[in-house]
Amino acid sequence: MSDAIVQKAICFDLLCISEATARLLDLDPGIAQRYGDVPWPQVRAIANVLRHEYHRIDMDIVWDTVKAGDLDSLMAAATRELELLSSI
């Protein structure tokens, strides 16, 4: 947490995840219903904060989100959807 480069890398990765999530939901909005345990609106919205309101970023909250495994359900949903696509 004390390394500014690591903090920026984490924020950039979250931005990329958020953008990819937005595109995924645009392609298939049904994903949100299939994986109701994922907080889709929040995942999508974090990009706006990271891009436009970066002065409001609380790195403690960001780090707690990453450490706590809050992205696990999103990762599981994305992995499952990619497996389904690759089997077509």
Phi, psi and omega per residue, in radians:
M1 nan -0.416 -3.097
S2 -1.449 -0.128 -3.104
D3 -1.671 1.977 -3.104
A4 -1.068 -0.583 3.134
I5 -1.165 -0.719 3.099
V6 -1.127 -0.736 3.113
Q7 -1.047 -0.781 3.133
K8 -1.146 -0.662 3.123
A9 -1.128 -0.735 3.115
I10 -1.102 -0.793 3.127
C11 -1.093 -0.716 3.120
F12 -1.121 -0.747 3.105
D13 -1.085 -0.722 3.097
L14 -1.125 -0.655 3.074
L15 -1.070 -0.793 3.120
C16 -1.096 -0.733 3.117
I17 -1.090 -0.760 3.141
S18 -1.103 -0.773 3.122
E19 -1.109 -0.763 3.123
A20 -1.110 -0.665 3.109
T21 -1.108 -0.764 3.127
A22 -1.053 -0.763 3.129
R23 -1.159 -0.699 3.122
L24 -1.079 -0.786 3.134
L25 -1.219 -0.532 3.054
D26 -1.147 -0.668 3.133
L27 -1.243 -0.672 -3.098
D28 -2.560 1.551 -3.138
P29 -1.070 -0.333 3.131
G30 -1.138 -0.325 3.124
I31 -1.033 -0.678 -3.122
A32 -1.069 -0.638 3.117
Q33 -1.323 -0.600 -3.139
R34 -1.216 -0.465 -3.105
Y35 -2.224 1.246 -3.073
G36 -1.186 -0.257 -3.127
D37 -1.407 -0.151 3.122
V38 -1.564 2.261 3.120
P39 -1.382 1.272 -3.018
W40 -0.931 -0.827 -3.122
P41 -1.052 -0.679 3.140
Q42 -1.217 -0.693 3.123
V43 -1.087 -0.742 3.141
R44 -1.188 -0.685 -3.034
A45 -1.318 -0.430 -3.077
I46 -1.053 -0.476 3.133
A47 -1.057 -0.663 -3.137
N48 -1.113 -0.704 3.110
V49 -1.165 -0.825 -3.105
L50 -1.115 -0.559 -3.083
R51 -1.528 -0.715 -2.962
H52 -2.014 -0.379 -3.071
E53 -2.199 0.708 -3.055
Y54 -1.016 -0.393 3.099
H55 -1.204 -0.262 3.133
R56 -1.660 -0.046 -3.071
I57 -1.162 2.207 3.063
D58 -1.812 1.809 -3.052
M59 -1.104 -0.459 3.073
D60 -1.117 -0.731 3.111
I61 -1.180 -0.757 3.110
V62 -1.018 -0.857 -3.097
W63 -1.132 -0.719 3.102
D64 -1.076 -0.658 3.108
T65 -1.097 -0.784 -3.126
V66 -1.201 -0.817 -3.105
K67 -1.137 -0.677 -3.035
A68 -1.278 -0.156 -3.125
G69 1.428 0.359 -3.127
D70 -1.119 -0.281 3.127
L71 -1.594 -0.061 -3.083
D72 -1.057 -0.775 -3.121
S73 -1.168 -0.616 3.071
L74 -1.140 -0.767 3.126
M75 -1.092 -0.739 3.129
A76 -1.109 -0.732 3.127
A77 -1.129 -0.798 -3.134
A78 -1.119 -0.727 3.124
T79 -1.078 -0.790 -3.134
R80 -1.094 -0.770 3.138
E81 -1.128 -0.684 3.097
L82 -1.163 -0.652 3.072
E83 -1.098 -0.737 3.116
L84 -1.103 -0.726 3.130
L85 -1.145 -0.681 -3.100
S86 -1.270 -0.311 3.130
S87 -1.547 -0.073 -3.137
I88 -1.416 nan nan
